[in-house]
Amino acid sequence: MENLLQQVENLKEEMKNFLGEEKDQAEAFRIKFIGSNGSVKSLMGEMKNVAAENKREMGKVLNELKLFAESKYEELKKIAGGKPKITESTIDFTLPGDSLSIGSRHPISIVKNKIVSIFQRLGFSVAEGPEIEDDWHNFTALNLPENHPARDMQDTFYVSQDPAWMLRTHTSSVQVREMEKGDLPIRIICPGRVYRNETISARAHCFFHQVEGLYIADNVSFADLKQTLYFFVQEMFGKDVKVRFRPSYFPFTEPSAEMDISCLICGGEGCNVCKHTGWVEILGCGMVHPNVLENCGIDSGRYSGFAFGMGIERITMLKYQIKDLRIFSENDLRFLKQFVSAV
Ligand code: DAH
């Protein structure tokens, strides 16, 4: 009996000073003291050896020990954040799992890829150029010499002034780089980001995206240009969409034109989007100016070509009926998530 009482005291002391591994403290305590192979149980087993007249008192002592162990266990559980260790029996396998949200391509990338794949089917390949350009490739070679008034329409951000290095204002600069390589014929499209010093609004931003197209070979005519762009519009927007060309001016093309498509919102009836004209402008184009060919070392007496340039934001806004282009760069998941299935 004396011996047993001593053991009870020792065990109590041990419990008080118990320090298990921090994250599993409560569980380690349970296994060591309360579990079926724990010390409390084994002391209880000693009851059979206790003399009959002491049984009552010893039973009381052991019972107190058990209660002490249990309250200490509850205490340790609380310290561990009230989270009992998860055992198999506490996991409900019928609960739905944590869902992973699926990312999606940005609508500008979706439309860019679509434009690229349409022109690839016509034999165009992709060419790219730097976003920081020199004056020659962005302006001068494109028949926009210094002090040309048309430069005003494409004010940009200058990285340095003398010599002038700038964020390119259009992807037409990639035309120049490709023509300078001198491998003819050329049949390229050039997607990329461009920059302008513009006030940001629903229709304009200081950066946006363009796709430039260029075809230079023997006997390229305006009819080739029209047919190529007509094919593009039908593939992009559907067979019912009508196309019209209006004469325009660009320094790097002669003749130049702007191309409109019949309004996708009202079908040509007239609405706010088309400003009640039934038409919306989607790109500029024309026959490459002989000065541009010569500037790039191409014999303008032998070769001719067409070029066009379109804004990807504009095409995307028309395709998905988006009214404000600022939303493209706001990273609003409520907007971006709508394109999960539009690969
Ligand atoms: N570079 C022009 C712009 O940014 C777009 C453009 C118009 C490109 C006519 C062309 C073209 O290649 O022929 O406004």
Boltz pocket constraint, residues with backbone or C-beta under 6 A from the ligand:
constraints:
  - pocket:
      binder: B
      contacts: [[A, 169], [A, 170], [A, 171], [A, 172], [A, 212], [A, 213], [A, 250], [A, 252], [A, 253], [A, 257], [A, 283], [A, 284], [A, 285], [A, 286], [A, 307], [A, 308], [A, 309], [A, 310]]
      max_distance: 6.0
